[in-house]
Amino acid sequence: MGLGIYVEDLWHGRLNAFTDDDEASFMGICESAPEESLLNGVNNYGETLFNSVQLR
């Protein structure tokens, strides 16, 4: 099962959604991101949530 990415508003209304490609390119970027990067915190086996302050 591939990685699904959802952009939601404060009330969890889905604004946008996409899935990773067959090569898991986005997950590869996350796994190789620096340790202090938000991308490094993406979990491919569970939910990972970032708030608007973190995303800035």
Residue pairs with C-beta under 8 A, 6 or more apart in sequence:
2 19
2 20
2 21
2 22
2 24
3 19
3 20
3 24
3 26
3 27
3 42
3 44
4 17
4 18
4 19
4 20
5 17
5 18
5 19
5 20
5 26
6 14
6 16
6 17
7 14
7 15
7 16
7 17
8 14
8 15
9 15
20 26
20 27
27 42
27 44
29 39
30 39
30 40
30 42
30 44
31 40
33 39
33 40
34 40
38 50
38 54
38 55
41 48
42 48
